[in-house]
Amino acid sequence: MKLDPLTKVIVMGDLNDDPINESITKVLATKWKMDDVEKGGLYNP
């Protein structure tokens, strides 16, 4: 991302949790609305 700030990154995997678990929503600070995602943030569809 230092080389190209517009790089899109996809994180995939089981993560051993559901998308609504605290480890995903709070620890990874995912957002459910695209408009809420800040630069460097994670969108959780």
Biopython code that builds the backbone (N, CA, C, O; Angstrom):
import numpy as np
from Bio.PDB.StructureBuilder import StructureBuilder

atoms = [
    (1, "MET", "N", (0.821, -1.184, 0.000)),
    (1, "MET", "CA", (0.000, 0.000, 0.000)),
    (1, "MET", "C", (0.870, 1.255, 0.000)),
    (1, "MET", "O", (0.429, 2.323, -0.424)),
    (2, "LYS", "N", (2.111, 1.121, 0.478)),
    (2, "LYS", "CA", (3.013, 2.268, 0.406)),
    (2, "LYS", "C", (3.338, 2.597, -1.041)),
    (2, "LYS", "O", (3.447, 3.768, -1.407)),
    (3, "LEU", "N", (3.494, 1.562, -1.870)),
    (3, "LEU", "CA", (3.811, 1.776, -3.276)),
    (3, "LEU", "C", (2.609, 2.266, -4.069)),
    (3, "LEU", "O", (2.749, 3.096, -4.967)),
    (4, "ASP", "N", (1.416, 1.748, -3.735)),
    (4, "ASP", "CA", (0.204, 2.131, -4.449)),
    (4, "ASP", "C", (-0.949, 2.250, -3.459)),
    (4, "ASP", "O", (-1.572, 1.243, -3.121)),
    (5, "PRO", "N", (-1.243, 3.456, -2.989)),
    (5, "PRO", "CA", (-2.297, 3.664, -1.990)),
    (5, "PRO", "C", (-3.690, 3.238, -2.462)),
    (5, "PRO", "O", (-4.589, 3.057, -1.641)),
    (6, "LEU", "N", (-3.874, 3.080, -3.756)),
    (6, "LEU", "CA", (-5.180, 2.683, -4.285)),
    (6, "LEU", "C", (-5.320, 1.164, -4.420)),
    (6, "LEU", "O", (-6.304, 0.677, -4.974)),
    (7, "THR", "N", (-4.343, 0.427, -3.918)),
    (7, "THR", "CA", (-4.383, -1.026, -3.974)),
    (7, "THR", "C", (-5.599, -1.550, -3.231)),
    (7, "THR", "O", (-5.915, -1.085, -2.136)),
    (8, "LYS", "N", (-6.273, -2.510, -3.824)),
    (8, "LYS", "CA", (-7.419, -3.167, -3.186)),
    (8, "LYS", "C", (-6.937, -4.499, -2.624)),
    (8, "LYS", "O", (-6.238, -5.244, -3.310)),
    (9, "VAL", "N", (-7.305, -4.804, -1.377)),
    (9, "VAL", "CA", (-6.869, -6.028, -0.713)),
    (9, "VAL", "C", (-8.107, -6.802, -0.272)),
    (9, "VAL", "O", (-9.051, -6.229, 0.273)),
    (10, "ILE", "N", (-8.090, -8.104, -0.513)),
    (10, "ILE", "CA", (-9.180, -8.972, -0.068)),
    (10, "ILE", "C", (-8.622, -9.911, 0.991)),
    (10, "ILE", "O", (-7.612, -10.579, 0.769)),
    (11, "VAL", "N", (-9.290, -9.960, 2.154)),
    (11, "VAL", "CA", (-8.908, -10.878, 3.225)),
    (11, "VAL", "C", (-9.950, -11.987, 3.229)),
    (11, "VAL", "O", (-11.138, -11.727, 3.420)),
    (12, "MET", "N", (-9.511, -13.216, 3.018)),
    (12, "MET", "CA", (-10.438, -14.342, 2.975)),
    (12, "MET", "C", (-9.985, -15.422, 3.947)),
    (12, "MET", "O", (-8.797, -15.569, 4.233)),
    (13, "GLY", "N", (-10.943, -16.157, 4.437)),
    (13, "GLY", "CA", (-10.610, -17.279, 5.297)),
    (13, "GLY", "C", (-11.705, -17.512, 6.319)),
    (13, "GLY", "O", (-12.641, -16.720, 6.429)),
    (14, "ASP", "N", (-11.589, -18.575, 7.049)),
    (14, "ASP", "CA", (-12.574, -18.932, 8.060)),
    (14, "ASP", "C", (-12.512, -17.960, 9.229)),
    (14, "ASP", "O", (-13.549, -17.546, 9.746)),
    (15, "LEU", "N", (-11.321, -17.597, 9.644)),
    (15, "LEU", "CA", (-11.073, -16.727, 10.794)),
    (15, "LEU", "C", (-11.654, -17.286, 12.089)),
    (15, "LEU", "O", (-11.588, -16.636, 13.132)),
    (16, "ASN", "N", (-12.227, -18.500, 12.025)),
    (16, "ASN", "CA", (-12.803, -19.182, 13.187)),
    (16, "ASN", "C", (-13.841, -18.352, 13.928)),
    (16, "ASN", "O", (-14.026, -18.523, 15.133)),
    (17, "ASP", "N", (-14.520, -17.453, 13.219)),
    (17, "ASP", "CA", (-15.571, -16.635, 13.815)),
    (17, "ASP", "C", (-16.612, -16.285, 12.763)),
    (17, "ASP", "O", (-16.385, -16.431, 11.562)),
    (18, "ASP", "N", (-17.752, -15.822, 13.240)),
    (18, "ASP", "CA", (-18.786, -15.309, 12.347)),
    (18, "ASP", "C", (-18.532, -13.829, 12.096)),
    (18, "ASP", "O", (-17.848, -13.183, 12.889)),
    (19, "PRO", "N", (-19.064, -13.280, 11.017)),
    (19, "PRO", "CA", (-18.833, -11.871, 10.696)),
    (19, "PRO", "C", (-19.322, -10.887, 11.774)),
    (19, "PRO", "O", (-18.892, -9.734, 11.813)),
    (20, "ILE", "N", (-20.225, -11.359, 12.644)),
    (20, "ILE", "CA", (-20.755, -10.463, 13.676)),
    (20, "ILE", "C", (-20.051, -10.601, 15.024)),
    (20, "ILE", "O", (-20.366, -9.869, 15.962)),
    (21, "ASN", "N", (-19.101, -11.533, 15.129)),
    (21, "ASN", "CA", (-18.382, -11.712, 16.391)),
    (21, "ASN", "C", (-17.482, -10.521, 16.706)),
    (21, "ASN", "O", (-17.024, -9.815, 15.807)),
    (22, "GLU", "N", (-17.239, -10.313, 17.986)),
    (22, "GLU", "CA", (-16.442, -9.179, 18.456)),
    (22, "GLU", "C", (-15.039, -9.163, 17.852)),
    (22, "GLU", "O", (-14.486, -8.095, 17.588)),
    (23, "SER", "N", (-14.466, -10.341, 17.635)),
    (23, "SER", "CA", (-13.114, -10.381, 17.080)),
    (23, "SER", "C", (-13.061, -9.779, 15.676)),
    (23, "SER", "O", (-12.026, -9.259, 15.261)),
    (24, "ILE", "N", (-14.150, -9.847, 14.964)),
    (24, "ILE", "CA", (-14.210, -9.289, 13.615)),
    (24, "ILE", "C", (-14.665, -7.829, 13.652)),
    (24, "ILE", "O", (-14.055, -6.971, 13.015)),
    (25, "THR", "N", (-15.723, -7.552, 14.388)),
    (25, "THR", "CA", (-16.290, -6.202, 14.402)),
    (25, "THR", "C", (-15.479, -5.208, 15.220)),
    (25, "THR", "O", (-15.398, -4.033, 14.861)),
    (26, "LYS", "N", (-14.877, -5.662, 16.316)),
    (26, "LYS", "CA", (-14.132, -4.728, 17.178)),
    (26, "LYS", "C", (-12.624, -4.813, 16.981)),
    (26, "LYS", "O", (-11.963, -3.788, 16.817)),
    (27, "VAL", "N", (-12.075, -6.025, 16.995)),
    (27, "VAL", "CA", (-10.622, -6.182, 16.876)),
    (27, "VAL", "C", (-10.150, -5.767, 15.484)),
    (27, "VAL", "O", (-9.194, -5.003, 15.351)),
    (28, "LEU", "N", (-10.820, -6.270, 14.449)),
    (28, "LEU", "CA", (-10.456, -5.886, 13.085)),
    (28, "LEU", "C", (-11.134, -4.582, 12.659)),
    (28, "LEU", "O", (-10.797, -4.007, 11.623)),
    (29, "ALA", "N", (-12.085, -4.126, 13.462)),
    (29, "ALA", "CA", (-12.812, -2.864, 13.217)),
    (29, "ALA", "C", (-13.439, -2.810, 11.828)),
    (29, "ALA", "O", (-13.341, -1.803, 11.127)),
    (30, "THR", "N", (-14.090, -3.916, 11.443)),
    (30, "THR", "CA", (-14.748, -3.945, 10.145)),
    (30, "THR", "C", (-16.000, -3.074, 10.159)),
    (30, "THR", "O", (-16.611, -2.858, 11.206)),
    (31, "LYS", "N", (-16.367, -2.583, 8.991)),
    (31, "LYS", "CA", (-17.566, -1.755, 8.832)),
    (31, "LYS", "C", (-18.515, -2.446, 7.871)),
    (31, "LYS", "O", (-18.072, -3.110, 6.934)),
    (32, "TRP", "N", (-19.806, -2.300, 8.088)),
    (32, "TRP", "CA", (-20.810, -2.951, 7.261)),
    (32, "TRP", "C", (-21.314, -2.040, 6.155)),
    (32, "TRP", "O", (-21.968, -2.501, 5.219)),
    (33, "LYS", "N", (-21.015, -0.743, 6.256)),
    (33, "LYS", "CA", (-21.420, 0.210, 5.222)),
    (33, "LYS", "C", (-20.167, 0.756, 4.552)),
    (33, "LYS", "O", (-19.244, 1.212, 5.226)),
    (34, "MET", "N", (-20.138, 0.708, 3.226)),
    (34, "MET", "CA", (-18.972, 1.182, 2.482)),
    (34, "MET", "C", (-18.626, 2.627, 2.838)),
    (34, "MET", "O", (-17.451, 2.990, 2.899)),
    (35, "ASP", "N", (-19.642, 3.444, 3.070)),
    (35, "ASP", "CA", (-19.422, 4.859, 3.384)),
    (35, "ASP", "C", (-18.734, 5.060, 4.731)),
    (35, "ASP", "O", (-18.147, 6.114, 4.973)),
    (36, "ASP", "N", (-18.800, 4.058, 5.609)),
    (36, "ASP", "CA", (-18.192, 4.158, 6.936)),
    (36, "ASP", "C", (-16.720, 3.737, 6.961)),
    (36, "ASP", "O", (-16.023, 3.968, 7.949)),
    (37, "VAL", "N", (-16.254, 3.126, 5.884)),
    (37, "VAL", "CA", (-14.886, 2.616, 5.836)),
    (37, "VAL", "C", (-13.906, 3.763, 5.580)),
    (37, "VAL", "O", (-13.999, 4.465, 4.573)),
    (38, "GLU", "N", (-12.970, 3.935, 6.508)),
    (38, "GLU", "CA", (-11.954, 4.963, 6.364)),
    (38, "GLU", "C", (-10.755, 4.391, 5.618)),
    (38, "GLU", "O", (-10.663, 3.178, 5.427)),
    (39, "LYS", "N", (-9.854, 5.242, 5.204)),
    (39, "LYS", "CA", (-8.665, 4.820, 4.493)),
    (39, "LYS", "C", (-7.920, 3.776, 5.325)),
    (39, "LYS", "O", (-7.624, 4.006, 6.498)),
    (40, "GLY", "N", (-7.619, 2.633, 4.714)),
    (40, "GLY", "CA", (-6.956, 1.538, 5.413)),
    (40, "GLY", "C", (-7.881, 0.657, 6.213)),
    (40, "GLY", "O", (-7.427, -0.304, 6.834)),
    (41, "GLY", "N", (-9.190, 0.962, 6.218)),
    (41, "GLY", "CA", (-10.156, 0.194, 6.976)),
    (41, "GLY", "C", (-10.637, -1.038, 6.233)),
    (41, "GLY", "O", (-10.278, -1.260, 5.077)),
    (42, "LEU", "N", (-11.453, -1.839, 6.906)),
    (42, "LEU", "CA", (-11.952, -3.081, 6.333)),
    (42, "LEU", "C", (-13.470, -3.038, 6.188)),
    (42, "LEU", "O", (-14.185, -2.669, 7.119)),
    (43, "TYR", "N", (-13.948, -3.421, 5.006)),
    (43, "TYR", "CA", (-15.379, -3.537, 4.724)),
    (43, "TYR", "C", (-15.785, -4.986, 4.884)),
    (43, "TYR", "O", (-15.125, -5.875, 4.346)),
    (44, "ASN", "N", (-16.856, -5.241, 5.609)),
    (44, "ASN", "CA", (-17.356, -6.587, 5.853)),
    (44, "ASN", "C", (-18.724, -6.728, 5.168)),
    (44, "ASN", "O", (-19.747, -6.343, 5.733)),
    (45, "PRO", "N", (-18.733, -7.283, 3.944)),
    (45, "PRO", "CA", (-20.009, -7.399, 3.225)),
    (45, "PRO", "C", (-20.947, -8.399, 3.860)),
    (45, "PRO", "O", (-22.056, -8.604, 3.367)),
]
sb = StructureBuilder()
sb.init_structure("model")
sb.init_model(0)
sb.init_chain("A")
sb.init_seg("    ")
for serial, (resi, resn, name, xyz) in enumerate(atoms, 1):
    if name == "N":
        sb.init_residue(resn, " ", resi, " ")
    sb.init_atom(name, np.array(xyz, "f"), 0.0, 1.0, " ", f" {name:<3s}", serial, name[0])
structure = sb.get_structure()
